[in-house]
Amino acid sequence: MPDTLSDNKGLSNKAIIGVVVAIIISVVLLVIIGQRQKFEPVLEGKVAPDFTLPDLHGKMVSLSDYKGKVVFVNFWATWCKPCEEEMPSMQAMYEVLKNRFQNFELLAVSVDSKELNVVESFAKKYRLTFPILHDRKGKVKEIYKTTGVPETFIIDQNGVIAEKVWGPRNWSNQDSVRTIIELLTNGASSPDRYKQKKAAY
């Protein structure tokens, strides 16, 4: 009888240890997955994370407001020289595409930590007419895991990232706007096709 009790006690201890080990493994795996997602870049074929930011007039604007449109999201800053050089071509592209296509929008997300008037002065200087949003605390920049400025995300009608561009471009160049024109003319592709297209370059 004593042997049976000790055997049962040994089994229950093993069961408890097994459960504890399983819980520890589960927690470790969850932490690893969480860390991986935290640093995983936001690339082509992924759904663009939604965000809400104030524009220069204090109106709150969300990316999801433009579902069904092709959205050009550009992260920039007033102190960034390449951003400054890129802006005139962005304005030229915006004027041409907005006149030609109703389902196009450009959102310029300023990551300036300074007061809004600094961003306003910059917009006036370059006569920018597209919507400018202010990510003063850098929260949206973190969500998109940008590595610098400028960085651009071209988002299709389904809210999926069709192309990601690191660094400045001349947006008045036909090759630069190829993805945008394809989306506006032919509609969205499958997310896998965006990945394959990127891998082909």
N, C-alpha and C positions, 0 to 999 in steps of 0.2 A: 504493500500500500504506500509506504513512504516513497518508494522508487517511482511509482506512478505520479505522485504529486510533484516530485522534483522534475520528472520528465515534462509534465504539463507546464510547470513554471518555466522550464528551459525553452519550450516551444513558444510560450507567450512572449518571453523576452526577445526571442528571435523575430517573432512577428512584429513586435513594437520597433525593433531596430530596423527591420525591413521597411516599415512604413516611414520611419524618420528619414532613412536613406533616400527613399522614393521622393519624399517632399523636398529634400535638399537638392536632389538632381533636377526636379521640376523648377524650383526657384532659380537655380543656376542657369538653366536653359532659357527661362523667361528673361533673365537679365541680359544674357548673350544676344538673344533676338532683339530685345529693346535697344541695346547699344548698336547693333548692326543697322537697325532702321534709323537710328539717330544720325549716323554718319553716312548712310547710303545716299548717294546723290539723286537729285530729282532730274530724271532724264526722259528722252523720247519714249513714247509708248505708255507713260504713266499718266494717271489722272492728275491734272494740275490742282494743287491744294487751294481751296477757296480762302479768301481773305476779305477783310473789310477795313478800309482806311479813309481818312478825310481827304477831300480835295482842297484846292487853294481857297475855296469859299466856305469850307467847313462842312460841306455836304458829305455824308458817309456813302462810300461807293464800294460795292462788293463785286468780285470777279463773277460770281454766279448771276449777277444782273445781266450778263452778256452771253448767257447760254444760248447756243444756236448761231453765234457769230464767231468769226475768226478774230482772236484777240492777240495783239502784239503787246507783251508785257516786258518792259525794259527797266532794269534796276540801274540807277545812276546816282551821281552826286555832283553838287556845284563845284567842289574842289577837284574833281577828276578831269584832267586835261583831255584824255581820249573821249570822255563823255561829251565834253564841250565841242570837240571836233565832229562828233557823230550827230549831234542834235540838228544841224541844218538839213542833213539828208533825211533824217527822220521826219522833220516837218514837211519837206517836199514830198516824201512818200505818202504821208498822211493826207495831204491835200489832194493828191492824185487819186488815191484809193477810196477816200471818203466820198469823192464826187462820182466815182464810177461804181462803187459797191456799197449797198446799204448795210450789208452784214459784216462790216469790218470795224474794229475799234482798236485804238492804241491807248495803253495805260502806261504812263511813265512814273515809276515808283522811286521817289527821291529818298535816299537813305541818310540824308543830312541830319545830324543831331542838333543842328542850330535852329534858331527860330524860323518860323514860316516865311517871314519877310525876306530872308536870304534867298529862298527858293523862288518867291514871287519876283524878286528883282532879276534873277537869272531868266525866268520865263519871259519877262517884259523885254529884256535885252535882246533875246533871240526871237521874239515875236512868236512864241509857241502857242498854238491854238488847241493842241490835243490835251485831254485830261491829265493833270499831274496830281499824283497822290503823295502824301507825306508819311513815310515809315520812320518817324523820328526815333522810336525806341528800338528799331531794327528787328522787330518780331517777325515780320513777313520775310525779311531777308534770311532769317534763321530757318523759317519753315521751308524756304526754297533752297536752303543750303548753298547759297551763292559763295563763291570764293573770291570775288572782287567785283569791281564795276568798270565798264558796263557789262551787263549780262542780260541776254534776251531770251524769252521763252515765247515761241509761236504756238498758240493753243487753238485746236480745231473746234468745229461746231459742237462736238460732243464733250468738250472740256478736257480733251487729251492733248498732251504735249506732242506736237508734230516735229518740232525742231528746237534745239537749244544752241545758242550762239554765245561763246565766250569771247569777250573783247569787242572792240568797235568794228563796225562795217560801214561801207558807203551804201546806204539804203536806197539811193537813187540809181544804183547799178542793177540791171535786170537779173543777173545771176543771184544777187543777194535776196531778192524778193521772190525767187522761183517757187519756194514752198507756199508762200502766202497766195500767190496767183493760182497755183494748182488747187489749193483748198477753196478759194473763192469761186473758181470756175467749175471744178469737178466734185466738190464736197469732201467730207472726211474719209480717210482710209482706215483700215484696221490698225490697232495699236502695234501689232507685230510687224506690219509693213513699215512703220516709222523706224522701228529698231533695225530692220533689215536694210533700209535705205541708209541709215547712219553707218552701219557696219560696212556698206559698200564703198563709202568715201575713203 
